[in-house]
Amino acid sequence: AGPVPGDPAAKAGLTEGDVIIAVNSTPVATPAALGNALARTNAGQTVTLKWVDTSGTIHTSTITLVNGPLA
């Protein structure tokens, strides 16, 4: 799945198929690890995301978290 259109991740440039590989310099190798890293944060906090796009390019951006849709 990709980011919600218009949310901070989408505005930072993440798209469907990109893979987040770190949150605040902490590597995340699985969806569970990503969920755990983000569970320690709240809406309004700033985090730095590092991700690989579908062409293999690595990106880094700092975003302010918002409340997302319920899973």
PyMOL Python script that loads the backbone (N, CA, C, O; Angstrom):
from pymol import cmd

cmd.read_pdbstr("""\
ATOM      1  N   ALA A   1       0.843  -1.185   0.000  1.00  0.00           N
ATOM      2  CA  ALA A   1       0.000   0.000   0.000  1.00  0.00           C
ATOM      3  C   ALA A   1       0.881   1.237   0.000  1.00  0.00           C
ATOM      4  O   ALA A   1       2.031   1.200   0.436  1.00  0.00           O
ATOM      5  N   GLY A   2       0.337   2.304  -0.482  1.00  0.00           N
ATOM      6  CA  GLY A   2       1.062   3.565  -0.519  1.00  0.00           C
ATOM      7  C   GLY A   2       0.506   4.539   0.486  1.00  0.00           C
ATOM      8  O   GLY A   2      -0.442   4.222   1.205  1.00  0.00           O
ATOM      9  N   PRO A   3       1.080   5.719   0.545  1.00  0.00           N
ATOM     10  CA  PRO A   3       0.580   6.722   1.472  1.00  0.00           C
ATOM     11  C   PRO A   3      -0.788   7.248   1.037  1.00  0.00           C
ATOM     12  O   PRO A   3      -1.179   7.128  -0.124  1.00  0.00           O
ATOM     13  N   VAL A   4      -1.493   7.826   1.990  1.00  0.00           N
ATOM     14  CA  VAL A   4      -2.780   8.448   1.699  1.00  0.00           C
ATOM     15  C   VAL A   4      -2.497   9.734   0.927  1.00  0.00           C
ATOM     16  O   VAL A   4      -1.673  10.540   1.361  1.00  0.00           O
ATOM     17  N   PRO A   5      -3.167   9.941  -0.215  1.00  0.00           N
ATOM     18  CA  PRO A   5      -2.918  11.168  -0.986  1.00  0.00           C
ATOM     19  C   PRO A   5      -3.063  12.414  -0.114  1.00  0.00           C
ATOM     20  O   PRO A   5      -4.048  12.572   0.608  1.00  0.00           O
ATOM     21  N   GLY A   6      -2.071  13.290  -0.194  1.00  0.00           N
ATOM     22  CA  GLY A   6      -2.093  14.539   0.545  1.00  0.00           C
ATOM     23  C   GLY A   6      -1.535  14.460   1.957  1.00  0.00           C
ATOM     24  O   GLY A   6      -1.370  15.491   2.609  1.00  0.00           O
ATOM     25  N   ASP A   7      -1.238  13.250   2.447  1.00  0.00           N
ATOM     26  CA  ASP A   7      -0.687  13.157   3.802  1.00  0.00           C
ATOM     27  C   ASP A   7       0.799  13.522   3.764  1.00  0.00           C
ATOM     28  O   ASP A   7       1.379  13.620   2.683  1.00  0.00           O
ATOM     29  N   PRO A   8       1.426  13.726   4.935  1.00  0.00           N
ATOM     30  CA  PRO A   8       2.831  14.151   4.947  1.00  0.00           C
ATOM     31  C   PRO A   8       3.783  13.209   4.213  1.00  0.00           C
ATOM     32  O   PRO A   8       4.733  13.674   3.584  1.00  0.00           O
ATOM     33  N   ALA A   9       3.552  11.901   4.276  1.00  0.00           N
ATOM     34  CA  ALA A   9       4.432  10.964   3.563  1.00  0.00           C
ATOM     35  C   ALA A   9       4.316  11.163   2.059  1.00  0.00           C
ATOM     36  O   ALA A   9       5.322  11.158   1.350  1.00  0.00           O
ATOM     37  N   ALA A  10       3.106  11.337   1.576  1.00  0.00           N
ATOM     38  CA  ALA A  10       2.907  11.579   0.142  1.00  0.00           C
ATOM     39  C   ALA A  10       3.544  12.905  -0.270  1.00  0.00           C
ATOM     40  O   ALA A  10       4.175  12.992  -1.323  1.00  0.00           O
ATOM     41  N   LYS A  11       3.382  13.929   0.555  1.00  0.00           N
ATOM     42  CA  LYS A  11       3.981  15.229   0.254  1.00  0.00           C
ATOM     43  C   LYS A  11       5.499  15.152   0.244  1.00  0.00           C
ATOM     44  O   LYS A  11       6.152  15.909  -0.475  1.00  0.00           O
ATOM     45  N   ALA A  12       6.070  14.241   1.038  1.00  0.00           N
ATOM     46  CA  ALA A  12       7.521  14.058   1.080  1.00  0.00           C
ATOM     47  C   ALA A  12       8.032  13.318  -0.152  1.00  0.00           C
ATOM     48  O   ALA A  12       9.227  13.340  -0.445  1.00  0.00           O
ATOM     49  N   GLY A  13       7.117  12.659  -0.877  1.00  0.00           N
ATOM     50  CA  GLY A  13       7.512  11.965  -2.092  1.00  0.00           C
ATOM     51  C   GLY A  13       7.364  10.464  -2.068  1.00  0.00           C
ATOM     52  O   GLY A  13       7.652   9.811  -3.070  1.00  0.00           O
ATOM     53  N   LEU A  14       6.922   9.884  -0.952  1.00  0.00           N
ATOM     54  CA  LEU A  14       6.702   8.439  -0.929  1.00  0.00           C
ATOM     55  C   LEU A  14       5.533   8.090  -1.842  1.00  0.00           C
ATOM     56  O   LEU A  14       4.530   8.802  -1.896  1.00  0.00           O
ATOM     57  N   THR A  15       5.684   6.987  -2.553  1.00  0.00           N
ATOM     58  CA  THR A  15       4.617   6.507  -3.423  1.00  0.00           C
ATOM     59  C   THR A  15       4.440   5.005  -3.213  1.00  0.00           C
ATOM     60  O   THR A  15       5.262   4.354  -2.568  1.00  0.00           O
ATOM     61  N   GLU A  16       3.363   4.470  -3.764  1.00  0.00           N
ATOM     62  CA  GLU A  16       3.107   3.035  -3.661  1.00  0.00           C
ATOM     63  C   GLU A  16       4.289   2.265  -4.227  1.00  0.00           C
ATOM     64  O   GLU A  16       4.783   2.572  -5.312  1.00  0.00           O
ATOM     65  N   GLY A  17       4.736   1.267  -3.486  1.00  0.00           N
ATOM     66  CA  GLY A  17       5.864   0.441  -3.910  1.00  0.00           C
ATOM     67  C   GLY A  17       7.169   0.828  -3.264  1.00  0.00           C
ATOM     68  O   GLY A  17       8.115   0.039  -3.270  1.00  0.00           O
ATOM     69  N   ASP A  18       7.251   2.052  -2.693  1.00  0.00           N
ATOM     70  CA  ASP A  18       8.450   2.456  -1.969  1.00  0.00           C
ATOM     71  C   ASP A  18       8.545   1.655  -0.676  1.00  0.00           C
ATOM     72  O   ASP A  18       7.532   1.197  -0.148  1.00  0.00           O
ATOM     73  N   VAL A  19       9.758   1.488  -0.172  1.00  0.00           N
ATOM     74  CA  VAL A  19       9.985   0.707   1.041  1.00  0.00           C
ATOM     75  C   VAL A  19      10.712   1.581   2.060  1.00  0.00           C
ATOM     76  O   VAL A  19      11.833   2.027   1.814  1.00  0.00           O
ATOM     77  N   ILE A  20      10.070   1.826   3.208  1.00  0.00           N
ATOM     78  CA  ILE A  20      10.706   2.572   4.288  1.00  0.00           C
ATOM     79  C   ILE A  20      11.739   1.660   4.932  1.00  0.00           C
ATOM     80  O   ILE A  20      11.434   0.528   5.307  1.00  0.00           O
ATOM     81  N   ILE A  21      12.978   2.168   5.061  1.00  0.00           N
ATOM     82  CA  ILE A  21      14.063   1.354   5.596  1.00  0.00           C
ATOM     83  C   ILE A  21      14.586   1.870   6.936  1.00  0.00           C
ATOM     84  O   ILE A  21      15.363   1.182   7.598  1.00  0.00           O
ATOM     85  N   ALA A  22      14.169   3.079   7.347  1.00  0.00           N
ATOM     86  CA  ALA A  22      14.610   3.605   8.645  1.00  0.00           C
ATOM     87  C   ALA A  22      13.664   4.696   9.116  1.00  0.00           C
ATOM     88  O   ALA A  22      13.103   5.454   8.324  1.00  0.00           O
ATOM     89  N   VAL A  23      13.505   4.750  10.432  1.00  0.00           N
ATOM     90  CA  VAL A  23      12.753   5.817  11.088  1.00  0.00           C
ATOM     91  C   VAL A  23      13.686   6.405  12.135  1.00  0.00           C
ATOM     92  O   VAL A  23      14.147   5.699  13.032  1.00  0.00           O
ATOM     93  N   ASN A  24      13.964   7.712  12.018  1.00  0.00           N
ATOM     94  CA  ASN A  24      14.881   8.381  12.947  1.00  0.00           C
ATOM     95  C   ASN A  24      16.202   7.626  13.083  1.00  0.00           C
ATOM     96  O   ASN A  24      16.700   7.426  14.191  1.00  0.00           O
ATOM     97  N   SER A  25      16.756   7.214  11.968  1.00  0.00           N
ATOM     98  CA  SER A  25      18.050   6.514  11.896  1.00  0.00           C
ATOM     99  C   SER A  25      18.023   5.096  12.451  1.00  0.00           C
ATOM    100  O   SER A  25      19.065   4.442  12.501  1.00  0.00           O
ATOM    101  N   THR A  26      16.846   4.600  12.874  1.00  0.00           N
ATOM    102  CA  THR A  26      16.731   3.225  13.336  1.00  0.00           C
ATOM    103  C   THR A  26      16.275   2.366  12.158  1.00  0.00           C
ATOM    104  O   THR A  26      15.186   2.586  11.627  1.00  0.00           O
ATOM    105  N   PRO A  27      17.084   1.395  11.739  1.00  0.00           N
ATOM    106  CA  PRO A  27      16.685   0.556  10.611  1.00  0.00           C
ATOM    107  C   PRO A  27      15.392  -0.204  10.893  1.00  0.00           C
ATOM    108  O   PRO A  27      15.160  -0.660  12.012  1.00  0.00           O
ATOM    109  N   VAL A  28      14.562  -0.332   9.874  1.00  0.00           N
ATOM    110  CA  VAL A  28      13.355  -1.162   9.950  1.00  0.00           C
ATOM    111  C   VAL A  28      13.383  -2.109   8.755  1.00  0.00           C
ATOM    112  O   VAL A  28      13.455  -1.677   7.604  1.00  0.00           O
ATOM    113  N   ALA A  29      13.325  -3.403   9.046  1.00  0.00           N
ATOM    114  CA  ALA A  29      13.455  -4.406   7.990  1.00  0.00           C
ATOM    115  C   ALA A  29      12.143  -5.119   7.689  1.00  0.00           C
ATOM    116  O   ALA A  29      12.045  -5.849   6.702  1.00  0.00           O
ATOM    117  N   THR A  30      11.136  -4.912   8.529  1.00  0.00           N
ATOM    118  CA  THR A  30       9.857  -5.600   8.335  1.00  0.00           C
ATOM    119  C   THR A  30       8.720  -4.622   8.597  1.00  0.00           C
ATOM    120  O   THR A  30       8.920  -3.599   9.252  1.00  0.00           O
ATOM    121  N   PRO A  31       7.528  -4.929   8.091  1.00  0.00           N
ATOM    122  CA  PRO A  31       6.373  -4.081   8.418  1.00  0.00           C
ATOM    123  C   PRO A  31       6.129  -3.988   9.927  1.00  0.00           C
ATOM    124  O   PRO A  31       5.738  -2.933  10.427  1.00  0.00           O
ATOM    125  N   ALA A  32       6.358  -5.080  10.649  1.00  0.00           N
ATOM    126  CA  ALA A  32       6.175  -5.058  12.108  1.00  0.00           C
ATOM    127  C   ALA A  32       7.155  -4.097  12.764  1.00  0.00           C
ATOM    128  O   ALA A  32       6.780  -3.366  13.681  1.00  0.00           O
ATOM    129  N   ALA A  33       8.408  -4.087  12.307  1.00  0.00           N
ATOM    130  CA  ALA A  33       9.403  -3.174  12.863  1.00  0.00           C
ATOM    131  C   ALA A  33       9.038  -1.719  12.570  1.00  0.00           C
ATOM    132  O   ALA A  33       9.240  -0.846  13.413  1.00  0.00           O
ATOM    133  N   LEU A  34       8.504  -1.459  11.385  1.00  0.00           N
ATOM    134  CA  LEU A  34       8.038  -0.115  11.052  1.00  0.00           C
ATOM    135  C   LEU A  34       6.892   0.282  11.976  1.00  0.00           C
ATOM    136  O   LEU A  34       6.879   1.387  12.518  1.00  0.00           O
ATOM    137  N   GLY A  35       5.940  -0.613  12.152  1.00  0.00           N
ATOM    138  CA  GLY A  35       4.816  -0.344  13.047  1.00  0.00           C
ATOM    139  C   GLY A  35       5.277  -0.070  14.463  1.00  0.00           C
ATOM    140  O   GLY A  35       4.764   0.838  15.117  1.00  0.00           O
ATOM    141  N   ASN A  36       6.240  -0.844  14.947  1.00  0.00           N
ATOM    142  CA  ASN A  36       6.777  -0.636  16.296  1.00  0.00           C
ATOM    143  C   ASN A  36       7.468   0.712  16.416  1.00  0.00           C
ATOM    144  O   ASN A  36       7.309   1.405  17.421  1.00  0.00           O
ATOM    145  N   ALA A  37       8.230   1.087  15.401  1.00  0.00           N
ATOM    146  CA  ALA A  37       8.931   2.376  15.433  1.00  0.00           C
ATOM    147  C   ALA A  37       7.934   3.528  15.459  1.00  0.00           C
ATOM    148  O   ALA A  37       8.126   4.502  16.187  1.00  0.00           O
ATOM    149  N   LEU A  38       6.889   3.421  14.682  1.00  0.00           N
ATOM    150  CA  LEU A  38       5.901   4.502  14.626  1.00  0.00           C
ATOM    151  C   LEU A  38       4.967   4.481  15.829  1.00  0.00           C
ATOM    152  O   LEU A  38       4.387   5.513  16.168  1.00  0.00           O
ATOM    153  N   ALA A  39       4.809   3.340  16.478  1.00  0.00           N
ATOM    154  CA  ALA A  39       3.942   3.243  17.656  1.00  0.00           C
ATOM    155  C   ALA A  39       4.503   4.047  18.822  1.00  0.00           C
ATOM    156  O   ALA A  39       3.767   4.404  19.742  1.00  0.00           O
ATOM    157  N   ARG A  40       5.787   4.329  18.789  1.00  0.00           N
ATOM    158  CA  ARG A  40       6.423   5.108  19.853  1.00  0.00           C
ATOM    159  C   ARG A  40       6.308   6.606  19.611  1.00  0.00           C
ATOM    160  O   ARG A  40       6.921   7.395  20.330  1.00  0.00           O
ATOM    161  N   THR A  41       5.534   7.008  18.613  1.00  0.00           N
ATOM    162  CA  THR A  41       5.393   8.419  18.268  1.00  0.00           C
ATOM    163  C   THR A  41       3.923   8.821  18.319  1.00  0.00           C
ATOM    164  O   THR A  41       3.031   7.975  18.378  1.00  0.00           O
ATOM    165  N   ASN A  42       3.696  10.113  18.293  1.00  0.00           N
ATOM    166  CA  ASN A  42       2.338  10.642  18.319  1.00  0.00           C
ATOM    167  C   ASN A  42       2.155  11.652  17.191  1.00  0.00           C
ATOM    168  O   ASN A  42       3.120  12.209  16.667  1.00  0.00           O
ATOM    169  N   ALA A  43       0.900  11.870  16.834  1.00  0.00           N
ATOM    170  CA  ALA A  43       0.586  12.911  15.858  1.00  0.00           C
ATOM    171  C   ALA A  43       1.175  14.221  16.349  1.00  0.00           C
ATOM    172  O   ALA A  43       1.100  14.544  17.534  1.00  0.00           O
ATOM    173  N   GLY A  44       1.760  14.969  15.429  1.00  0.00           N
ATOM    174  CA  GLY A  44       2.389  16.234  15.765  1.00  0.00           C
ATOM    175  C   GLY A  44       3.894  16.130  15.952  1.00  0.00           C
ATOM    176  O   GLY A  44       4.602  17.135  15.893  1.00  0.00           O
ATOM    177  N   GLN A  45       4.390  14.901  16.181  1.00  0.00           N
ATOM    178  CA  GLN A  45       5.831  14.712  16.315  1.00  0.00           C
ATOM    179  C   GLN A  45       6.477  14.665  14.934  1.00  0.00           C
ATOM    180  O   GLN A  45       5.842  14.298  13.945  1.00  0.00           O
ATOM    181  N   THR A  46       7.732  15.040  14.890  1.00  0.00           N
ATOM    182  CA  THR A  46       8.501  15.010  13.654  1.00  0.00           C
ATOM    183  C   THR A  46       9.387  13.773  13.653  1.00  0.00           C
ATOM    184  O   THR A  46      10.025  13.454  14.656  1.00  0.00           O
ATOM    185  N   VAL A  47       9.423  13.081  12.519  1.00  0.00           N
ATOM    186  CA  VAL A  47      10.302  11.922  12.344  1.00  0.00           C
ATOM    187  C   VAL A  47      11.042  12.065  11.022  1.00  0.00           C
ATOM    188  O   VAL A  47      10.584  12.742  10.102  1.00  0.00           O
ATOM    189  N   THR A  48      12.185  11.417  10.951  1.00  0.00           N
ATOM    190  CA  THR A  48      12.931  11.364   9.699  1.00  0.00           C
ATOM    191  C   THR A  48      12.763   9.975   9.121  1.00  0.00           C
ATOM    192  O   THR A  48      13.085   8.977   9.764  1.00  0.00           O
ATOM    193  N   LEU A  49      12.258   9.921   7.906  1.00  0.00           N
ATOM    194  CA  LEU A  49      12.068   8.648   7.207  1.00  0.00           C
ATOM    195  C   LEU A  49      13.133   8.498   6.135  1.00  0.00           C
ATOM    196  O   LEU A  49      13.504   9.465   5.469  1.00  0.00           O
ATOM    197  N   LYS A  50      13.613   7.285   5.979  1.00  0.00           N
ATOM    198  CA  LYS A  50      14.533   6.936   4.901  1.00  0.00           C
ATOM    199  C   LYS A  50      13.868   5.808   4.136  1.00  0.00           C
ATOM    200  O   LYS A  50      13.424   4.830   4.737  1.00  0.00           O
ATOM    201  N   TRP A  51      13.793   5.931   2.813  1.00  0.00           N
ATOM    202  CA  TRP A  51      13.128   4.914   2.017  1.00  0.00           C
ATOM    203  C   TRP A  51      13.820   4.723   0.684  1.00  0.00           C
ATOM    204  O   TRP A  51      14.598   5.561   0.228  1.00  0.00           O
ATOM    205  N   VAL A  52      13.508   3.584   0.070  1.00  0.00           N
ATOM    206  CA  VAL A  52      14.009   3.240  -1.260  1.00  0.00           C
ATOM    207  C   VAL A  52      12.823   3.241  -2.202  1.00  0.00           C
ATOM    208  O   VAL A  52      11.812   2.588  -1.946  1.00  0.00           O
ATOM    209  N   ASP A  53      12.955   3.990  -3.310  1.00  0.00           N
ATOM    210  CA  ASP A  53      11.861   4.001  -4.274  1.00  0.00           C
ATOM    211  C   ASP A  53      11.969   2.811  -5.220  1.00  0.00           C
ATOM    212  O   ASP A  53      12.915   2.027  -5.141  1.00  0.00           O
ATOM    213  N   THR A  54      11.007   2.685  -6.099  1.00  0.00           N
ATOM    214  CA  THR A  54      10.942   1.511  -6.979  1.00  0.00           C
ATOM    215  C   THR A  54      12.089   1.441  -7.981  1.00  0.00           C
ATOM    216  O   THR A  54      12.322   0.392  -8.581  1.00  0.00           O
ATOM    217  N   SER A  55      12.812   2.556  -8.168  1.00  0.00           N
ATOM    218  CA  SER A  55      13.972   2.516  -9.066  1.00  0.00           C
ATOM    219  C   SER A  55      15.272   2.228  -8.315  1.00  0.00           C
ATOM    220  O   SER A  55      16.334   2.111  -8.926  1.00  0.00           O
ATOM    221  N   GLY A  56      15.181   2.113  -6.963  1.00  0.00           N
ATOM    222  CA  GLY A  56      16.357   1.801  -6.156  1.00  0.00           C
ATOM    223  C   GLY A  56      17.041   3.019  -5.557  1.00  0.00           C
ATOM    224  O   GLY A  56      18.071   2.887  -4.896  1.00  0.00           O
ATOM    225  N   THR A  57      16.482   4.206  -5.781  1.00  0.00           N
ATOM    226  CA  THR A  57      17.064   5.428  -5.233  1.00  0.00           C
ATOM    227  C   THR A  57      16.662   5.589  -3.772  1.00  0.00           C
ATOM    228  O   THR A  57      15.502   5.382  -3.417  1.00  0.00           O
ATOM    229  N   ILE A  58      17.620   5.957  -2.927  1.00  0.00           N
ATOM    230  CA  ILE A  58      17.357   6.167  -1.501  1.00  0.00           C
ATOM    231  C   ILE A  58      17.012   7.640  -1.271  1.00  0.00           C
ATOM    232  O   ILE A  58      17.667   8.537  -1.802  1.00  0.00           O
ATOM    233  N   HIS A  59      15.979   7.866  -0.476  1.00  0.00           N
ATOM    234  CA  HIS A  59      15.513   9.211  -0.143  1.00  0.00           C
ATOM    235  C   HIS A  59      15.437   9.349   1.370  1.00  0.00           C
ATOM    236  O   HIS A  59      15.279   8.359   2.084  1.00  0.00           O
ATOM    237  N   THR A  60      15.549  10.579   1.853  1.00  0.00           N
ATOM    238  CA  THR A  60      15.368  10.894   3.265  1.00  0.00           C
ATOM    239  C   THR A  60      14.558  12.173   3.357  1.00  0.00           C
ATOM    240  O   THR A  60      14.797  13.127   2.618  1.00  0.00           O
ATOM    241  N   SER A  61      13.589  12.184   4.280  1.00  0.00           N
ATOM    242  CA  SER A  61      12.787  13.381   4.487  1.00  0.00           C
ATOM    243  C   SER A  61      12.290  13.414   5.923  1.00  0.00           C
ATOM    244  O   SER A  61      12.028  12.374   6.526  1.00  0.00           O
ATOM    245  N   THR A  62      12.165  14.605   6.457  1.00  0.00           N
ATOM    246  CA  THR A  62      11.608  14.797   7.781  1.00  0.00           C
ATOM    247  C   THR A  62      10.146  15.206   7.615  1.00  0.00           C
ATOM    248  O   THR A  62       9.827  16.131   6.868  1.00  0.00           O
ATOM    249  N   ILE A  63       9.267  14.502   8.324  1.00  0.00           N
ATOM    250  CA  ILE A  63       7.842  14.789   8.218  1.00  0.00           C
ATOM    251  C   ILE A  63       7.231  14.937   9.611  1.00  0.00           C
ATOM    252  O   ILE A  63       7.756  14.420  10.598  1.00  0.00           O
ATOM    253  N   THR A  64       6.125  15.645   9.663  1.00  0.00           N
ATOM    254  CA  THR A  64       5.355  15.759  10.901  1.00  0.00           C
ATOM    255  C   THR A  64       4.202  14.772  10.805  1.00  0.00           C
ATOM    256  O   THR A  64       3.425  14.804   9.850  1.00  0.00           O
ATOM    257  N   LEU A  65       4.094  13.899  11.792  1.00  0.00           N
ATOM    258  CA  LEU A  65       3.070  12.860  11.774  1.00  0.00           C
ATOM    259  C   LEU A  65       1.682  13.438  12.019  1.00  0.00           C
ATOM    260  O   LEU A  65       1.514  14.423  12.739  1.00  0.00           O
ATOM    261  N   VAL A  66       0.697  12.803  11.405  1.00  0.00           N
ATOM    262  CA  VAL A  66      -0.704  13.134  11.605  1.00  0.00           C
ATOM    263  C   VAL A  66      -1.438  11.852  11.964  1.00  0.00           C
ATOM    264  O   VAL A  66      -0.911  10.758  11.761  1.00  0.00           O
ATOM    265  N   ASN A  67      -2.636  11.975  12.490  1.00  0.00           N
ATOM    266  CA  ASN A  67      -3.466  10.794  12.729  1.00  0.00           C
ATOM    267  C   ASN A  67      -3.876  10.230  11.384  1.00  0.00           C
ATOM    268  O   ASN A  67      -4.317  10.967  10.502  1.00  0.00           O
ATOM    269  N   GLY A  68      -3.731   8.930  11.226  1.00  0.00           N
ATOM    270  CA  GLY A  68      -4.082   8.279   9.976  1.00  0.00           C
ATOM    271  C   GLY A  68      -5.394   7.551  10.077  1.00  0.00           C
ATOM    272  O   GLY A  68      -6.009   7.501  11.143  1.00  0.00           O
ATOM    273  N   PRO A  69      -5.829   6.981   8.959  1.00  0.00           N
ATOM    274  CA  PRO A  69      -7.062   6.184   8.995  1.00  0.00           C
ATOM    275  C   PRO A  69      -6.846   4.926   9.811  1.00  0.00           C
ATOM    276  O   PRO A  69      -5.732   4.408   9.888  1.00  0.00           O
ATOM    277  N   LEU A  70      -7.904   4.442  10.413  1.00  0.00           N
ATOM    278  CA  LEU A  70      -7.824   3.189  11.172  1.00  0.00           C
ATOM    279  C   LEU A  70      -7.670   2.030  10.223  1.00  0.00           C
ATOM    280  O   LEU A  70      -8.272   2.016   9.149  1.00  0.00           O
ATOM    281  N   ALA A  71      -6.869   1.059  10.608  1.00  0.00           N
ATOM    282  CA  ALA A  71      -6.622  -0.112   9.751  1.00  0.00           C
ATOM    283  C   ALA A  71      -7.815  -1.038   9.780  1.00  0.00           C
ATOM    284  O   ALA A  71      -7.804  -2.080   9.124  1.00  0.00           O
TER     285      ALA A  71
END
""", "prot")
cmd.dss("prot")
cmd.show_as("cartoon", "prot")
cmd.util.cbc("prot")
cmd.orient("prot")
